[in-house]
Structures are given as structure tokens and as C-alpha cells.
Amino acid sequence: MADFNTIARPYAQAAFKLAREKNALAAWSDQLGALAAVVRDVQMQAILASPRLSPNQQRDLMLDLCGEYLDEGGKNFVALLAENRRLIALPDVAAQYEALRAAEEGTLQARLISAKPVDDALRDAVAEALGKRLKRKVSLQPEVDEALLGGAVIRAGDLVIDGSVRGRLNRLTTNLNR
């Protein structure tokens, strides 16, 4: 899927501002998540990129698919995006909205990528240590990557902590080559 970050930014900011004013950050997360999931479908992307559908037809299609998950503000948001032919940018709008929400709430979503499944106690300990380091509440999503030889990699926004065996070997090789 194309990168619509620049296009999505003002829409994400507007949605966030409206959600904060209405004290509905979680509700808007749910709405944008549902809309983004629909737009991520390859067939839907082709439909939304087609010049054959008018903005009103695009709006009606999205409301038919997601209307039950949207409040009045969400429906108006879909209409605005359709009018400007920006529905295709919804996954990026949702991602940027979530980043704004996390910053507002002082939370951070991070991924813990390991060679084998991590138990809950270790995941909680890593989340707590990372939270102290970053001074935020961290929610860790565990992932398994069997390509890792051992260890783990933590990705939290722009921060990457590579404690994998491969990462250690790469650092050792770099140091030996100096």
C-alpha cells in the first residue's frame, strides 16, 4: 500500500482534536480501526482508487460496510474523506491517530520479538523496565520470529533495542573489523 502519511496527518489531527473534545478517544480508536481494516483490503483499495466511483458512492459504500461501527462524528468524517477522495489514506490516518492518543495518554505500544514464545512474567518485567527507561506506560505485544537465533528485539516507536544473538554477532564483527 502507498504511503499517505503527509495526506493523513491533518485528518488524524482533526479526528484527535474532535475525540479529545468529546472525551471519546477510545471510541474514535475503534471507529478508525474498523475503517482502516476495511480499506486495507486489496479489493477495497482498487475500488477506492477507481475514478468510476463518485465521492458520494465511495461514502455510501464505506457507510454500508462500517456504518454500524460509527457514531455521527465518524460518519461525518467518512463523508469528509470521501468528498476529498482521501478514504484510501484511512490506515495512515488511524496509525497517526493512535500515535497522538498514545502521546496524550502517556502510553507506548512496543513489540517484543523473540525466537520463542515469551511467558507473561518476563513480558511484564520487560514492559516495566522499558516503562521506567522511557517514563511512559508500555504495552508489549509479543511476536515470535523463528529467524532469530536467540535473544529478543524490542521495537518501540523509533527506539530499537537489539538483544538478539544476530545483533550481538553483528556488533562483535563490527568491533573486530576496527
KARAZI-V637751 format. One record per residue. PHI is phi in radians with two decimals (none if undefined). NEAR is the number of other C-alpha atoms within 10 Angstrom. Layout:
phi:PHI near:NEAR
phi:PHI near:NEAR
This chain:
phi:none near:10
phi:-1.15 near:7
phi:-1.65 near:10
phi:-1.99 near:15
phi:-1.00 near:15
phi:-1.17 near:11
phi:-1.17 near:14
phi:-1.28 near:23
phi:-0.92 near:18
phi:-1.13 near:13
phi:-1.22 near:22
phi:-1.11 near:23
phi:-1.13 near:15
phi:-1.15 near:13
phi:-1.10 near:22
phi:-1.13 near:24
phi:-1.07 near:15
phi:-1.13 near:15
phi:-1.12 near:20
phi:-1.18 near:15
phi:-1.08 near:10
phi:-1.58 near:10
phi:0.94 near:11
phi:-2.32 near:12
phi:-1.07 near:21
phi:-1.17 near:13
phi:-1.08 near:15
phi:-1.21 near:25
phi:-1.03 near:19
phi:-1.11 near:14
phi:-1.11 near:20
phi:-1.15 near:27
phi:-1.10 near:20
phi:-1.13 near:19
phi:-1.11 near:25
phi:-1.12 near:20
phi:-1.09 near:12
phi:-1.16 near:19
phi:-1.25 near:21
phi:-1.20 near:15
phi:-1.12 near:12
phi:-1.05 near:10
phi:-1.14 near:11
phi:-1.17 near:15
phi:-1.05 near:16
phi:-1.11 near:12
phi:-1.14 near:16
phi:-1.22 near:23
phi:-1.43 near:15
phi:-1.26 near:11
phi:-1.32 near:10
phi:-1.20 near:10
phi:-1.54 near:13
phi:-1.29 near:14
phi:-0.97 near:20
phi:-1.15 near:13
phi:-1.18 near:14
phi:-1.09 near:23
phi:-1.03 near:24
phi:-1.08 near:17
phi:-1.09 near:16
phi:-1.14 near:21
phi:-1.22 near:18
phi:-1.12 near:10
phi:-1.37 near:13
phi:-2.12 near:17
phi:-0.92 near:18
phi:-1.20 near:10
phi:-1.68 near:16
phi:-1.96 near:20
phi:-1.54 near:13
phi:-1.08 near:9
phi:-1.10 near:14
phi:-1.13 near:21
phi:-1.15 near:20
phi:-1.15 near:13
phi:-1.13 near:19
phi:-1.06 near:25
phi:-1.08 near:21
phi:-1.10 near:16
phi:-1.09 near:20
phi:-1.14 near:21
phi:-1.01 near:16
phi:-1.67 near:10
phi:0.95 near:18
phi:-2.07 near:20
phi:-1.04 near:26
phi:-1.10 near:24
phi:-1.54 near:24
phi:-0.98 near:26
phi:-1.03 near:24
phi:-1.26 near:22
phi:-1.06 near:28
phi:-1.09 near:27
phi:-1.12 near:19
phi:-1.20 near:20
phi:-1.05 near:27
phi:-1.08 near:22
phi:-1.14 near:18
phi:-1.12 near:17
phi:-1.12 near:20
phi:-1.09 near:16
phi:-1.12 near:12
phi:-1.12 near:12
phi:-1.55 near:12
phi:1.21 near:12
phi:-2.03 near:17
phi:-2.55 near:22
phi:-1.58 near:16
phi:-2.30 near:19
phi:-1.99 near:19
phi:-1.92 near:22
phi:-1.77 near:24
phi:-2.34 near:22
phi:-1.26 near:18
phi:-2.30 near:16
phi:-1.00 near:14
phi:-1.80 near:16
phi:-1.31 near:9
phi:-1.08 near:10
phi:-1.11 near:9
phi:-1.19 near:10
phi:-1.04 near:17
phi:-1.14 near:15
phi:-1.14 near:11
phi:-1.15 near:17
phi:-1.08 near:24
phi:-1.15 near:18
phi:-1.12 near:13
phi:-1.16 near:20
phi:-1.08 near:16
phi:-1.12 near:12
phi:-1.15 near:9
phi:-1.65 near:14
phi:0.98 near:13
phi:-2.57 near:17
phi:-1.43 near:17
phi:-1.87 near:23
phi:-1.96 near:20
phi:-1.70 near:21
phi:-1.82 near:14
phi:-1.32 near:18
phi:-2.38 near:17
phi:-1.93 near:14
phi:-2.19 near:16
phi:-1.19 near:12
phi:-1.25 near:9
phi:-1.25 near:17
phi:-1.31 near:14
phi:3.13 near:16
phi:1.35 near:16
phi:-2.70 near:24
phi:-2.18 near:21
phi:-1.95 near:23
phi:-2.10 near:17
phi:-2.33 near:18
phi:1.14 near:11
phi:-1.47 near:6
phi:-1.42 near:10
phi:-2.23 near:12
phi:-1.95 near:13
phi:-1.77 near:15
phi:-1.89 near:15
phi:-1.40 near:19
phi:-1.08 near:16
phi:-1.05 near:16
phi:-1.10 near:18
phi:-1.12 near:13
phi:-1.12 near:11
phi:-1.10 near:12
phi:-1.17 near:12
phi:-1.10 near:11
phi:-1.06 near:11
phi:-1.06 near:10
phi:-1.13 near:9
phi:-1.21 near:8
phi:-1.36 near:7
phi:-1.39 near:5
